[in-house]
């Protein structure tokens, strides 16, 4: 009888181990198939974009100058009201008092650390400078004197006062992509670059990037790690100065 019990217990342990291994394998397979999307393009997406933009002409004139200026900003930071502003303790403190919601979840400490480094060693461009979404466009436009005088406007004003609405299919380098709420208010924007790439001052979690976000807005979180998925662009405009 003892031998029977030992035999049963032994085989029960074997069955349990086998079942556990089986479900671990299934779980690993499911996890692999459900990995979160990454900030990089898939091979299929990259092939699609390469074909789509293969014959896109090289921008010239003011558009080319604008994109070249924006190239220098990639890798910078995002702070509301920034327009190529060096990140100092005074700037961070001022913006934090005005807009505390923009500095949650580690962002305040992140920018304070940058400001402390700037105080010690001076700012490095662009990583120690900040823009907001509309400030990125207006910084480049002002640096190039594309308008008669220095101008700083919100994304909402930029869309309604300085752009002609166009469709997504009409987008070309130098055009602007926007996010518009159901009530018509525009709260965010980015600038179309070459071959479908978008220059964007995304948020304090992401900074200034150049990514092909025309169809999906996925970014690396530089403050706390991981990725962020934002709402797709849904309004599009051509700056009147480029018409």
C-alpha angles and dihedrals in degrees: 000000000000091000090051091052091049090048092050093046091048093052093043089055090049091050092048092049091049092049092048091050090047093053092043089055091048091049092050091049091050092048091050092051092046100045111145116262114266130226090248127087119254118241089253093052093046092051090049093052094044090055094042095052099032093110099035108135118238111260116250138193120005093354092056091046090050093051092046089053091049090051088066091057097055109114093033126123135257121236121155112257091020117140102170089316119165111240108246130161089250093054093046093047092048095049092043091056091049099040110019093164090068091062104053131118096034099318095113092054090044092056094040089057090052091048092051090052091048091051090054103040108012126251125304117211125268103355095060095045130082138215134174122218099272091031090065092059095042093046091058093041092050094045088055094041091234089157129049092251141011108291134188120179138162122252088257093054092043092056099043101035106029106030140063111224114246136172125264090249091058096057116129134168110297094029121118131236121208143188111228124189122223091263091058097254113139114216106168141028146177135190124246114238133183121315095006098306119141127216107215140168091211109179142302088279094057112021125199114339142171107215138143095253097146092114103023131017108216123153143175114250105232094186104053106002132248126076136292127214116203134190115279123255110265106172129053135194143181115220107243090229088065097049 
